[in-house]
Amino acid sequence: MRELAAESVDLVVTSPPYNLGIAYRSYDDTSCRETFLSWCSEWAREVKRVLREDGSFFLNLGASPSNPLLPHQLLLTLTAPDFFQLQNTFHWIKSISIETKDAQTISAGHFKPINSKRFVNDCHEYLFHLTKSGSVRLDRRAAGVPYADKSNIKRWKHTGGSDQRCRGNTWFIPYETIRSSTDQRPHPASFPIALVEQCITLHGQGEESILLDPFLGIGSSALAAQNLNIARFIGFEIDADYLQVTRERLAVPATSPNKSPALPNDGEPELPL
């Protein structure tokens, strides 16, 4: 990132290593907490340098049930004085169970069951929206959902007659259903393409965006940029095998990754307890 010009990137969407002992191929995910936070501060300073004044930095962070404070500790580090402002906090919901109007309980999404007498299954991660000023304009309606009650379209002046409302800060985005983790998702902690697409749409600069992912992994951000015809995508990855998987995925882009049926107990990395 030091080779990139200052204020040359519109949008950053990334998920760094979680420092939870995840088995990456080319990275030791077991640093002491102080070392990890210091390292994150170093690369995040570069993110701030290359980000435009009206840019958005979407930071995906997860935790393990027995180590729940890591996302919050890193957030406090990155929002120290003269660093980033926390503008929005989103909850990426991977799996959910709801009761329907006819009193039926349905479950959708993917989760890794936890065998524990202390903890419940962990079915969500954080997505922190960081900006330089805390006042970056977003395209809330473009990233929204239709009204359930269509009478609200005329009732509320802010709709402008459009059947689209703000989605809010809870995003249910399941992993794409796959047949084989080894063949189709050879990375222990990837995120769905649709998660990045939602960030791009919400930021609102469309195809003119320059998107950066400092931790490319197997290329979900690159696929999202390709799917939405983003002007330029920049990604960094230290593992040659992950980079090759990214190139192969870009050669055969996914179609409607967020439309696949969601089946439980598939696709989420196992986190240590």
BAKEVEX-620496 format. One record per atom (N, C-alpha, C): residue number from 1; residue in one letter; atom name; x, y, z. Coordinates in steps of 0.02 Angstrom, whole numbers. Example, Ala and Ser with C-alpha at 12.3 -4.5 7.8 and 13.67 -1.06 7.14 Angstrom:
i_aa_at_px_py_pz
1_A_N_660_-284_390;
1_A_CA_615_-225_390;
1_A_C_660_-165_390;
2_S_N_642_-112_354;
2_S_CA_684_-53_357;
2_S_C_645_2_394;
END
This chain:
i_aa_at_px_py_pz
1_M_N_41_-61_0;
1_M_CA_0_0_0;
1_M_C_42_63_0;
2_R_N_104_58_24;
2_R_CA_148_117_25;
2_R_C_162_142_-45;
3_E_N_154_100_-95;
3_E_CA_166_120_-164;
3_E_C_107_156_-196;
4_L_N_50_155_-163;
4_L_CA_-10_188_-189;
4_L_C_-8_262_-171;
5_A_N_-36_303_-216;
5_A_CA_-39_374_-203;
5_A_C_-88_390_-148;
6_A_N_-76_444_-112;
6_A_CA_-121_466_-59;
6_A_C_-189_485_-89;
7_E_N_-242_470_-53;
7_E_CA_-311_486_-72;
7_E_C_-326_464_-143;
8_S_N_-309_402_-159;
8_S_CA_-319_374_-226;
8_S_C_-372_319_-228;
9_V_N_-401_302_-170;
9_V_CA_-448_247_-165;
9_V_C_-515_272_-137;
10_D_N_-570_250_-168;
10_D_CA_-636_271_-145;
10_D_C_-664_227_-90;
11_L_N_-646_163_-92;
11_L_CA_-681_115_-50;
11_L_C_-634_58_-31;
12_V_N_-634_40_33;
12_V_CA_-595_-17_57;
12_V_C_-643_-65_91;
13_V_N_-642_-127_70;
13_V_CA_-681_-180_103;
13_V_C_-633_-237_116;
14_T_N_-625_-256_179;
14_T_CA_-577_-308_194;
14_T_C_-593_-343_259;
15_S_N_-560_-400_268;
15_S_CA_-566_-439_329;
15_S_C_-496_-464_346;
16_P_N_-462_-434_394;
16_P_CA_-394_-455_411;
16_P_C_-395_-520_451;
17_P_N_-338_-551_461;
17_P_CA_-335_-608_507;
17_P_C_-363_-589_575;
18_Y_N_-396_-636_608;
18_Y_CA_-431_-621_671;
18_Y_C_-387_-633_733;
19_N_N_-326_-660_723;
19_N_CA_-283_-675_779;
19_N_C_-315_-724_828;
20_L_N_-349_-774_800;
20_L_CA_-384_-824_840;
20_L_C_-358_-895_827;
21_G_N_-299_-899_795;
21_G_CA_-270_-965_783;
21_G_C_-299_-1000_723;
22_I_N_-328_-963_675;
22_I_CA_-355_-993_614;
22_I_C_-298_-1019_571;
23_A_N_-308_-1075_539;
23_A_CA_-254_-1109_502;
23_A_C_-248_-1082_431;
24_Y_N_-219_-1022_424;
24_Y_CA_-203_-997_358;
24_Y_C_-142_-1034_331;
25_R_N_-132_-1032_266;
25_R_CA_-76_-1067_235;
25_R_C_-9_-1031_248;
26_S_N_-8_-964_244;
26_S_CA_55_-928_244;
26_S_C_59_-874_298;
27_Y_N_17_-880_349;
27_Y_CA_16_-828_400;
27_Y_C_4_-861_468;
28_D_N_44_-842_518;
28_D_CA_36_-867_586;
28_D_C_-13_-824_623;
29_D_N_-72_-852_637;
29_D_CA_-127_-814_667;
29_D_C_-127_-818_743;
30_T_N_-68_-818_773;
30_T_CA_-63_-828_845;
30_T_C_-20_-776_879;
31_S_N_-19_-714_855;
31_S_CA_19_-661_887;
31_S_C_-10_-644_955;
32_C_N_31_-617_999;
32_C_CA_4_-590_1061;
32_C_C_-40_-531_1043;
33_R_N_-89_-515_1086;
33_R_CA_-139_-465_1069;
33_R_C_-108_-396_1056;
34_E_N_-59_-377_1096;
34_E_CA_-28_-311_1087;
34_E_C_8_-305_1020;
35_T_N_43_-359_1001;
35_T_CA_78_-359_936;
35_T_C_28_-356_879;
36_F_N_-26_-393_885;
36_F_CA_-77_-394_833;
36_F_C_-109_-325_824;
37_L_N_-127_-293_879;
37_L_CA_-158_-227_875;
37_L_C_-110_-175_846;
38_S_N_-46_-180_863;
38_S_CA_4_-134_836;
38_S_C_12_-144_761;
39_W_N_13_-207_739;
39_W_CA_18_-222_667;
39_W_C_-43_-196_630;
40_C_N_-103_-205_658;
40_C_CA_-164_-180_626;
40_C_C_-163_-104_621;
41_S_N_-138_-72_673;
41_S_CA_-133_1_670;
41_S_C_-87_23_614;
42_E_N_-34_-15_602;
42_E_CA_14_3_549;
42_E_C_-18_-1_480;
43_W_N_-53_-57_465;
43_W_CA_-82_-61_397;
43_W_C_-143_-15_390;
44_A_N_-180_-5_445;
44_A_CA_-238_39_442;
44_A_C_-218_112_431;
45_R_N_-159_132_455;
45_R_CA_-134_199_441;
45_R_C_-124_208_366;
46_E_N_-101_156_332;
46_E_CA_-93_159_260;
46_E_C_-161_162_225;
47_V_N_-210_125_252;
47_V_CA_-278_128_224;
47_V_C_-304_200_229;
48_K_N_-293_231_286;
48_K_CA_-317_300_294;
48_K_C_-282_347_245;
49_R_N_-218_336_234;
49_R_CA_-179_380_189;
49_R_C_-205_376_118;
50_V_N_-220_315_94;
50_V_CA_-240_307_24;
50_V_C_-314_320_13;
51_L_N_-353_324_67;
51_L_CA_-425_334_60;
51_L_C_-442_407_49;
52_R_N_-488_420_2;
52_R_CA_-510_488_-10;
52_R_C_-549_514_50;
53_E_N_-558_580_52;
53_E_CA_-593_611_108;
53_E_C_-666_587_114;
54_D_N_-697_571_56;
54_D_CA_-765_547_57;
54_D_C_-768_471_48;
55_G_N_-713_438_64;
55_G_CA_-709_366_56;
55_G_C_-737_328_116;
56_S_N_-749_263_106;
56_S_CA_-776_219_158;
56_S_C_-729_160_168;
57_F_N_-719_141_230;
57_F_CA_-679_83_249;
57_F_C_-724_35_287;
58_F_N_-743_-21_254;
58_F_CA_-785_-71_285;
58_F_C_-740_-127_311;
59_L_N_-739_-136_376;
59_L_CA_-694_-183_409;
59_L_C_-735_-240_440;
60_N_N_-726_-300_412;
60_N_CA_-761_-360_438;
60_N_C_-718_-394_491;
61_L_N_-747_-404_549;
61_L_CA_-711_-436_604;
61_L_C_-756_-487_638;
62_G_N_-728_-544_654;
62_G_CA_-763_-595_692;
62_G_C_-727_-608_758;
63_A_N_-756_-651_798;
63_A_CA_-728_-669_862;
63_A_C_-741_-743_873;
64_S_N_-715_-769_927;
64_S_CA_-735_-836_949;
64_S_C_-772_-827_1015;
65_P_N_-817_-873_1033;
65_P_CA_-856_-864_1094;
65_P_C_-815_-854_1157;
66_S_N_-757_-886_1160;
66_S_CA_-715_-878_1219;
66_S_C_-667_-819_1213;
67_N_N_-669_-784_1157;
67_N_CA_-625_-727_1146;
67_N_C_-664_-671_1112;
68_P_N_-716_-645_1147;
68_P_CA_-764_-602_1115;
68_P_C_-742_-529_1107;
69_L_N_-688_-508_1139;
69_L_CA_-672_-437_1141;
69_L_C_-628_-414_1083;
70_L_N_-600_-460_1044;
70_L_CA_-553_-439_992;
70_L_C_-582_-387_944;
71_P_N_-642_-396_916;
71_P_CA_-668_-344_870;
71_P_C_-672_-276_903;
72_H_N_-692_-275_966;
72_H_CA_-700_-211_1001;
72_H_C_-632_-180_1018;
73_Q_N_-584_-222_1037;
73_Q_CA_-517_-195_1051;
73_Q_C_-485_-166_989;
74_L_N_-493_-200_932;
74_L_CA_-465_-173_870;
74_L_C_-502_-110_849;
75_L_N_-568_-109_858;
75_L_CA_-606_-48_841;
75_L_C_-583_11_882;
76_L_N_-571_1_947;
76_L_CA_-547_56_990;
76_L_C_-478_80_967;
77_T_N_-436_33_944;
77_T_CA_-370_52_919;
77_T_C_-376_96_857;
78_L_N_-421_77_812;
78_L_CA_-427_112_748;
78_L_C_-468_177_752;
79_T_N_-500_188_809;
79_T_CA_-538_250_818;
79_T_C_-506_295_872;
80_A_N_-442_285_882;
80_A_CA_-406_330_927;
80_A_C_-405_400_898;
81_P_N_-388_451_937;
81_P_CA_-385_520_910;
81_P_C_-341_524_848;
82_D_N_-365_561_799;
82_D_CA_-330_572_735;
82_D_C_-326_508_692;
83_F_N_-371_461_705;
83_F_CA_-372_400_665;
83_F_C_-440_400_629;
84_F_N_-477_345_629;
84_F_CA_-541_341_595;
84_F_C_-599_360_642;
85_Q_N_-655_378_610;
85_Q_CA_-719_387_646;
85_Q_C_-763_327_631;
86_L_N_-797_301_682;
86_L_CA_-845_247_671;
86_L_C_-911_279_650;
87_Q_N_-931_268_587;
87_Q_CA_-992_299_561;
87_Q_C_-1052_253_567;
88_N_N_-1043_188_554;
88_N_CA_-1098_140_560;
88_N_C_-1070_73_584;
89_T_N_-1111_35_620;
89_T_CA_-1094_-33_639;
89_T_C_-1147_-79_610;
90_F_N_-1125_-126_567;
90_F_CA_-1171_-174_537;
90_F_C_-1159_-243_567;
91_H_N_-1212_-281_570;
91_H_CA_-1208_-350_594;
91_H_C_-1221_-396_535;
92_W_N_-1169_-432_515;
92_W_CA_-1175_-481_461;
92_W_C_-1204_-545_492;
93_I_N_-1267_-559_476;
93_I_CA_-1302_-617_502;
93_I_C_-1291_-675_454;
94_K_N_-1259_-728_478;
94_K_CA_-1245_-786_435;
94_K_C_-1301_-837_438;
95_S_N_-1334_-841_495;
95_S_CA_-1388_-890_504;
95_S_C_-1439_-861_551;
96_I_N_-1504_-875_538;
96_I_CA_-1557_-847_580;
96_I_C_-1617_-893_581;
97_S_N_-1652_-893_637;
97_S_CA_-1715_-930_644;
97_S_C_-1769_-880_662;
98_I_N_-1825_-882_625;
98_I_CA_-1879_-835_637;
98_I_C_-1945_-873_638;
99_E_N_-1994_-841_671;
99_E_CA_-2061_-870_673;
99_E_C_-2105_-835_621;
100_T_N_-2137_-873_579;
100_T_CA_-2179_-846_526;
100_T_C_-2247_-826_553;
101_K_N_-2288_-795_510;
101_K_CA_-2355_-773_532;
101_K_C_-2400_-831_551;
102_D_N_-2386_-890_524;
102_D_CA_-2427_-948_542;
102_D_C_-2394_-990_596;
103_A_N_-2350_-956_637;
103_A_CA_-2320_-986_696;
103_A_C_-2273_-1044_681;
104_Q_N_-2245_-1045_620;
104_Q_CA_-2195_-1095_603;
104_Q_C_-2125_-1065_611;
105_T_N_-2079_-1102_639;
105_T_CA_-2010_-1079_646;
105_T_C_-1969_-1106_588;
106_I_N_-1937_-1060_553;
106_I_CA_-1894_-1079_497;
106_I_C_-1823_-1054_510;
107_S_N_-1774_-1092_486;
107_S_CA_-1704_-1074_494;
107_S_C_-1672_-1070_425;
108_A_N_-1628_-1022_417;
108_A_CA_-1592_-1014_354;
108_A_C_-1522_-991_368;
109_G_N_-1476_-1010_323;
109_G_CA_-1407_-987_330;
109_G_C_-1360_-1043_347;
110_H_N_-1299_-1023_366;
110_H_CA_-1246_-1071_380;
110_H_C_-1214_-1055_448;
111_F_N_-1201_-1105_487;
111_F_CA_-1165_-1095_550;
111_F_C_-1127_-1158_566;
112_K_N_-1076_-1150_608;
112_K_CA_-1036_-1206_632;
112_K_C_-1058_-1220_704;
113_P_N_-1091_-1276_717;
113_P_CA_-1114_-1290_784;
113_P_C_-1057_-1293_834;
114_I_N_-1069_-1267_893;
114_I_CA_-1019_-1267_946;
114_I_C_-1039_-1319_999;
115_N_N_-994_-1362_1015;
115_N_CA_-1006_-1412_1067;
115_N_C_-980_-1384_1133;
116_S_N_-1024_-1351_1170;
116_S_CA_-1003_-1316_1230;
116_S_C_-1061_-1311_1280;
117_K_N_-1044_-1312_1343;
117_K_CA_-1094_-1301_1396;
117_K_C_-1095_-1228_1418;
118_R_N_-1050_-1187_1388;
118_R_CA_-1046_-1117_1408;
118_R_C_-1071_-1069_1354;
119_F_N_-1063_-1088_1290;
119_F_CA_-1075_-1041_1236;
119_F_C_-1129_-1065_1189;
120_V_N_-1163_-1017_1159;
120_V_CA_-1212_-1033_1107;
120_V_C_-1178_-1028_1039;
121_N_N_-1211_-1054_987;
121_N_CA_-1183_-1049_920;
121_N_C_-1175_-976_899;
122_D_N_-1119_-961_869;
122_D_CA_-1103_-893_849;
122_D_C_-1122_-884_775;
123_C_N_-1175_-845_762;
123_C_CA_-1204_-841_695;
123_C_C_-1197_-772_663;
124_H_N_-1152_-731_689;
124_H_CA_-1145_-665_659;
124_H_C_-1073_-640_666;
125_E_N_-1056_-589_625;
125_E_CA_-993_-554_631;
125_E_C_-1007_-479_625;
126_Y_N_-958_-439_644;
126_Y_CA_-964_-366_639;
126_Y_C_-937_-341_572;
127_L_N_-967_-287_550;
127_L_CA_-942_-250_492;
127_L_C_-942_-176_511;
128_F_N_-884_-151_528;
128_F_CA_-878_-82_551;
128_F_C_-866_-36_490;
129_H_N_-906_17_486;
129_H_CA_-899_66_432;
129_H_C_-860_125_460;
130_L_N_-798_132_438;
130_L_CA_-753_183_463;
130_L_C_-741_236_408;
131_T_N_-740_298_428;
131_T_CA_-727_353_382;
131_T_C_-681_403_415;
132_K_N_-656_450_376;
132_K_CA_-611_501_404;
132_K_C_-649_553_444;
133_S_N_-710_568_422;
133_S_CA_-747_624_453;
133_S_C_-807_602_495;
134_G_N_-832_542_481;
134_G_CA_-894_520_514;
134_G_C_-956_546_480;
135_S_N_-949_580_423;
135_S_CA_-1007_611_391;
135_S_C_-1008_598_315;
136_V_N_-983_541_294;
136_V_CA_-983_524_222;
136_V_C_-1054_505_201;
137_R_N_-1078_535_145;
137_R_CA_-1144_521_119;
137_R_C_-1147_451_88;
138_L_N_-1202_416_102;
138_L_CA_-1213_349_76;
138_L_C_-1276_347_33;
139_D_N_-1281_296_-9;
139_D_CA_-1341_286_-49;
139_D_C_-1384_233_-14;
140_R_N_-1418_253_38;
140_R_CA_-1455_206_80;
140_R_C_-1509_169_41;
141_R_N_-1542_204_-4;
141_R_CA_-1599_174_-40;
141_R_C_-1575_122_-91;
142_A_N_-1518_136_-123;
142_A_CA_-1492_88_-172;
142_A_C_-1475_21_-140;
143_A_N_-1455_24_-78;
143_A_CA_-1438_-38_-42;
143_A_C_-1497_-62_1;
144_G_N_-1556_-37_-13;
144_G_CA_-1613_-51_29;
144_G_C_-1655_-110_8;
145_V_N_-1716_-112_34;
145_V_CA_-1763_-166_21;
145_V_C_-1832_-136_7;
146_P_N_-1876_-172_-29;
146_P_CA_-1943_-147_-42;
146_P_C_-1984_-142_23;
147_Y_N_-2034_-98_23;
147_Y_CA_-2079_-92_80;
147_Y_C_-2125_-154_84;
148_A_N_-2132_-181_143;
148_A_CA_-2180_-235_153;
148_A_C_-2251_-208_149;
149_D_N_-2262_-148_177;
149_D_CA_-2327_-115_174;
149_D_C_-2322_-60_121;
150_K_N_-2350_-71_62;
150_K_CA_-2342_-25_6;
150_K_C_-2375_43_19;
151_S_N_-2420_46_67;
151_S_CA_-2451_111_82;
151_S_C_-2401_161_110;
152_N_N_-2345_135_136;
152_N_CA_-2294_180_163;
152_N_C_-2259_220_108;
153_I_N_-2263_197_46;
153_I_CA_-2229_232_-8;
153_I_C_-2257_303_-16;
154_K_N_-2324_309_-10;
154_K_CA_-2355_375_-16;
154_K_C_-2359_410_52;
155_R_N_-2359_372_106;
155_R_CA_-2368_401_172;
155_R_C_-2307_442_193;
156_W_N_-2248_420_176;
156_W_CA_-2187_454_198;
156_W_C_-2157_494_140;
157_K_N_-2144_559_153;
157_K_CA_-2118_603_101;
157_K_C_-2048_583_79;
158_H_N_-2008_555_125;
158_H_CA_-1938_541_108;
158_H_C_-1932_485_56;
159_T_N_-1985_448_42;
159_T_CA_-1980_393_-7;
159_T_C_-1974_420_-78;
160_G_N_-2000_480_-91;
160_G_CA_-1999_506_-158;
160_G_C_-2037_464_-207;
161_G_N_-2084_424_-181;
161_G_CA_-2123_380_-224;
161_G_C_-2088_315_-241;
162_S_N_-2031_303_-212;
162_S_CA_-1992_243_-228;
162_S_C_-2008_186_-179;
163_D_N_-2016_126_-206;
163_D_CA_-2029_68_-164;
163_D_C_-1963_38_-140;
164_Q_N_-1927_77_-102;
164_Q_CA_-1862_55_-77;
164_Q_C_-1847_93_-13;
165_R_N_-1834_57_41;
165_R_CA_-1818_88_105;
165_R_C_-1749_66_128;
166_C_N_-1722_103_176;
166_C_CA_-1657_86_205;
166_C_C_-1660_16_236;
167_R_N_-1612_-25_221;
167_R_CA_-1609_-94_246;
167_R_C_-1593_-96_321;
168_G_N_-1559_-45_346;
168_G_CA_-1539_-46_417;
168_G_C_-1470_-77_425;
169_N_N_-1453_-93_487;
169_N_CA_-1385_-116_501;
169_N_C_-1380_-191_516;
170_T_N_-1432_-230_501;
170_T_CA_-1428_-302_507;
170_T_C_-1436_-332_437;
171_W_N_-1384_-366_414;
171_W_CA_-1382_-393_346;
171_W_C_-1379_-469_349;
172_F_N_-1432_-502_328;
172_F_CA_-1431_-574_323;
172_F_C_-1403_-594_256;
173_I_N_-1341_-618_257;
173_I_CA_-1307_-638_195;
173_I_C_-1274_-705_208;
174_P_N_-1307_-760_189;
174_P_CA_-1278_-826_201;
174_P_C_-1222_-841_152;
175_Y_N_-1180_-888_172;
175_Y_CA_-1131_-914_124;
175_Y_C_-1166_-948_67;
176_E_N_-1135_-946_8;
176_E_CA_-1160_-984_-48;
176_E_C_-1154_-1058_-33;
177_T_N_-1206_-1096_-49;
177_T_CA_-1204_-1169_-38;
177_T_C_-1152_-1200_-85;
178_I_N_-1110_-1243_-57;
178_I_CA_-1057_-1275_-96;
178_I_C_-1058_-1350_-85;
179_R_N_-1025_-1385_-130;
179_R_CA_-1020_-1459_-124;
179_R_C_-959_-1480_-86;
180_S_N_-903_-1441_-93;
180_S_CA_-840_-1461_-63;
180_S_C_-802_-1399_-42;
181_S_N_-786_-1394_23;
181_S_CA_-746_-1337_47;
181_S_C_-677_-1338_17;
182_T_N_-647_-1397_9;
182_T_CA_-579_-1402_-18;
182_T_C_-575_-1375_-89;
183_D_N_-624_-1392_-130;
183_D_CA_-622_-1373_-200;
183_D_C_-650_-1303_-212;
184_Q_N_-703_-1284_-176;
184_Q_CA_-739_-1222_-192;
184_Q_C_-724_-1165_-144;
185_R_N_-698_-1179_-85;
185_R_CA_-682_-1125_-38;
185_R_C_-620_-1145_2;
186_P_N_-562_-1149_-31;
186_P_CA_-501_-1172_2;
186_P_C_-468_-1118_44;
187_H_N_-506_-1087_86;
187_H_CA_-483_-1033_130;
187_H_C_-523_-1039_194;
188_P_N_-492_-1035_253;
188_P_CA_-527_-1048_315;
188_P_C_-572_-992_340;
189_A_N_-570_-933_308;
189_A_CA_-609_-877_335;
189_A_C_-628_-827_281;
190_S_N_-658_-850_228;
190_S_CA_-679_-806_174;
190_S_C_-748_-776_190;
191_F_N_-765_-720_156;
191_F_CA_-832_-694_163;
191_F_C_-869_-696_96;
192_P_N_-936_-693_97;
192_P_CA_-974_-699_35;
192_P_C_-962_-640_-12;
193_I_N_-965_-653_-76;
193_I_CA_-961_-599_-125;
193_I_C_-1016_-547_-114;
194_A_N_-1075_-571_-96;
194_A_CA_-1132_-526_-87;
194_A_C_-1122_-476_-31;
195_L_N_-1080_-493_19;
195_L_CA_-1066_-446_73;
195_L_C_-1029_-385_46;
196_V_N_-980_-398_3;
196_V_CA_-942_-343_-27;
196_V_C_-986_-303_-75;
197_E_N_-1028_-337_-113;
197_E_CA_-1073_-302_-159;
197_E_C_-1119_-254_-121;
198_Q_N_-1141_-274_-63;
198_Q_CA_-1185_-231_-23;
198_Q_C_-1147_-168_0;
199_C_N_-1084_-176_18;
199_C_CA_-1043_-119_38;
199_C_C_-1032_-71_-21;
200_I_N_-1018_-99_-79;
200_I_CA_-1007_-58_-139;
200_I_C_-1071_-18_-155;
201_T_N_-1128_-52_-153;
201_T_CA_-1191_-20_-169;
201_T_C_-1208_34_-119;
202_L_N_-1198_20_-55;
202_L_CA_-1213_69_-3;
202_L_C_-1169_131_-8;
203_H_N_-1105_121_-24;
203_H_CA_-1060_179_-30;
203_H_C_-1083_225_-85;
204_G_N_-1109_198_-140;
204_G_CA_-1147_238_-187;
204_G_C_-1110_270_-244;
205_Q_N_-1048_253_-256;
205_Q_CA_-1012_283_-313;
205_Q_C_-1011_239_-375;
206_G_N_-1041_181_-369;
206_G_CA_-1052_139_-428;
206_G_C_-990_118_-464;
207_E_N_-996_114_-531;
207_E_CA_-942_88_-573;
207_E_C_-880_132_-572;
208_E_N_-886_194_-550;
208_E_CA_-828_239_-548;
208_E_C_-783_226_-489;
209_S_N_-803_182_-444;
209_S_CA_-765_169_-383;
209_S_C_-698_137_-397;
210_I_N_-649_154_-355;
210_I_CA_-586_118_-351;
210_I_C_-586_82_-285;
211_L_N_-586_15_-288;
211_L_CA_-596_-27_-229;
211_L_C_-530_-61_-210;
212_L_N_-515_-62_-145;
212_L_CA_-454_-93_-119;
212_L_C_-472_-145_-66;
213_D_N_-438_-203_-70;
213_D_CA_-442_-254_-17;
213_D_C_-371_-274_1;
214_P_N_-345_-251_59;
214_P_CA_-276_-267_78;
214_P_C_-265_-340_97;
215_F_N_-319_-378_108;
215_F_CA_-314_-448_126;
215_F_C_-359_-488_79;
216_L_N_-334_-501_20;
216_L_CA_-376_-525_-35;
216_L_C_-402_-596_-23;
217_G_N_-362_-640_8;
217_G_CA_-384_-709_17;
217_G_C_-396_-742_-50;
218_I_N_-455_-773_-59;
218_I_CA_-471_-806_-122;
218_I_C_-515_-762_-167;
219_G_N_-516_-697_-153;
219_G_CA_-540_-650_-203;
219_G_C_-614_-632_-202;
220_S_N_-648_-638_-145;
220_S_CA_-719_-620_-144;
220_S_C_-729_-546_-163;
221_S_N_-685_-502_-140;
221_S_CA_-691_-431_-157;
221_S_C_-679_-420_-232;
222_A_N_-631_-456_-260;
222_A_CA_-617_-450_-331;
222_A_C_-677_-473_-372;
223_L_N_-709_-528_-352;
223_L_CA_-769_-552_-387;
223_L_C_-826_-501_-382;
224_A_N_-834_-470_-323;
224_A_CA_-886_-419_-315;
224_A_C_-873_-360_-361;
225_A_N_-810_-339_-366;
225_A_CA_-793_-284_-411;
225_A_C_-807_-302_-483;
226_Q_N_-791_-363_-502;
226_Q_CA_-805_-385_-570;
226_Q_C_-880_-388_-584;
227_N_N_-918_-416_-537;
227_N_CA_-990_-421_-546;
227_N_C_-1024_-354_-554;
228_L_N_-998_-302_-520;
228_L_CA_-1029_-236_-522;
228_L_C_-993_-188_-569;
229_N_N_-947_-214_-609;
229_N_CA_-912_-174_-660;
229_N_C_-875_-115_-631;
230_I_N_-842_-127_-573;
230_I_CA_-804_-73_-541;
230_I_C_-745_-53_-585;
231_A_N_-730_13_-588;
231_A_CA_-679_39_-633;
231_A_C_-611_8_-620;
232_R_N_-592_2_-556;
232_R_CA_-526_-24_-540;
232_R_C_-528_-59_-473;
233_F_N_-496_-117_-470;
233_F_CA_-490_-154_-407;
233_F_C_-417_-167_-391;
234_I_N_-398_-158_-328;
234_I_CA_-330_-170_-305;
234_I_C_-334_-218_-246;
235_G_N_-296_-272_-250;
235_G_CA_-295_-320_-195;
235_G_C_-225_-343_-180;
236_F_N_-212_-360_-116;
236_F_CA_-147_-385_-95;
236_F_C_-157_-453_-62;
237_E_N_-112_-500_-78;
237_E_CA_-116_-567_-48;
237_E_C_-46_-597_-46;
238_I_N_-26_-624_12;
238_I_CA_41_-652_20;
238_I_C_46_-725_1;
239_D_N_-11_-759_-5;
239_D_CA_-11_-831_-19;
239_D_C_-22_-843_-94;
240_A_N_27_-874_-126;
240_A_CA_23_-885_-199;
240_A_C_-35_-930_-218;
241_D_N_-51_-980_-177;
241_D_CA_-106_-1025_-193;
241_D_C_-173_-989_-190;
242_Y_N_-183_-948_-139;
242_Y_CA_-245_-909_-134;
242_Y_C_-251_-862_-193;
243_L_N_-195_-832_-213;
243_L_CA_-197_-786_-270;
243_L_C_-216_-823_-334;
244_Q_N_-191_-884_-342;
244_Q_CA_-208_-923_-401;
244_Q_C_-283_-940_-401;
245_V_N_-310_-956_-343;
245_V_CA_-382_-970_-338;
245_V_C_-421_-908_-359;
246_T_N_-398_-849_-337;
246_T_CA_-432_-787_-357;
246_T_C_-433_-780_-433;
247_R_N_-376_-791_-465;
247_R_CA_-372_-785_-538;
247_R_C_-420_-834_-572;
248_E_N_-424_-895_-545;
248_E_CA_-469_-944_-574;
248_E_C_-542_-924_-564;
249_R_N_-559_-896_-507;
249_R_CA_-628_-875_-495;
249_R_C_-646_-816_-540;
250_L_N_-599_-771_-552;
250_L_CA_-612_-714_-596;
250_L_C_-622_-736_-668;
251_A_N_-590_-791_-686;
251_A_CA_-597_-816_-755;
251_A_C_-666_-846_-766;
252_V_N_-697_-870_-712;
252_V_CA_-765_-897_-716;
252_V_C_-806_-864_-660;
253_P_N_-829_-802_-669;
253_P_CA_-862_-765_-615;
253_P_C_-926_-799_-592;
254_A_N_-938_-793_-527;
254_A_CA_-999_-822_-498;
254_A_C_-1060_-784_-523;
255_T_N_-1116_-819_-528;
255_T_CA_-1179_-787_-549;
255_T_C_-1227_-788_-490;
256_S_N_-1251_-728_-473;
256_S_CA_-1300_-721_-419;
256_S_C_-1282_-761_-357;
257_P_N_-1223_-747_-326;
257_P_CA_-1201_-787_-270;
257_P_C_-1247_-784_-210;
258_N_N_-1286_-729_-204;
258_N_CA_-1330_-723_-147;
258_N_C_-1399_-752_-160;
259_K_N_-1409_-786_-216;
259_K_CA_-1473_-817_-231;
259_K_C_-1474_-891_-216;
260_S_N_-1417_-920_-200;
260_S_CA_-1414_-992_-189;
260_S_C_-1453_-1011_-126;
261_P_N_-1483_-1070_-125;
261_P_CA_-1518_-1092_-65;
261_P_C_-1470_-1100_-7;
262_A_N_-1490_-1080_52;
262_A_CA_-1447_-1082_110;
262_A_C_-1461_-1144_151;
263_L_N_-1410_-1184_163;
263_L_CA_-1417_-1243_203;
263_L_C_-1374_-1235_266;
264_P_N_-1398_-1256_324;
264_P_CA_-1360_-1247_385;
264_P_C_-1300_-1294_388;
265_N_N_-1254_-1276_435;
265_N_CA_-1196_-1319_451;
265_N_C_-1148_-1328_393;
266_D_N_-1138_-1276_353;
266_D_CA_-1094_-1283_295;
266_D_C_-1060_-1216_282;
267_G_N_-994_-1218_275;
267_G_CA_-960_-1161_246;
267_G_C_-929_-1112_294;
268_E_N_-940_-1116_359;
268_E_CA_-912_-1068_405;
268_E_C_-849_-1095_436;
269_P_N_-796_-1054_444;
269_P_CA_-735_-1079_474;
269_P_C_-745_-1099_547;
270_E_N_-710_-1151_567;
270_E_CA_-713_-1172_637;
270_E_C_-667_-1127_677;
271_L_N_-694_-1094_729;
271_L_CA_-654_-1051_771;
271_L_C_-638_-1085_837;
272_P_N_-578_-1076_864;
272_P_CA_-560_-1109_926;
272_P_C_-599_-1082_985;
273_L_N_-615_-1125_1033;
273_L_CA_-649_-1104_1093;
273_L_C_-600_-1091_1149;
END
